[in-house]
């Protein structure tokens, strides 16, 4: 799963096939038709990734109490073959 976080307003949103924006409007992004590649933009946009399998296991194993179940998340590098940063909207 891919998300965008805006360094300006701190809003985080998941990517969909429709273009979405953060609360302040400075960051945006969407999935391409293949569902793997994505385009995002705005100088305040930072792409995040969740390891889908790790997230799935954490959701299935959600504890009743305590700190919660951890899963793998990461900041996607600036140069990534599945994430295209664009200045054009």
Secondary structure, 3 states (H helix, E strand, C coil): CEEEEECCCCCEEECCCCCEECCCCCCEEEECCCCCCEEEECCCEEEEEECHHHHHHHHHCCCCCCCCCCCCEEECCCCECCEEEECCC
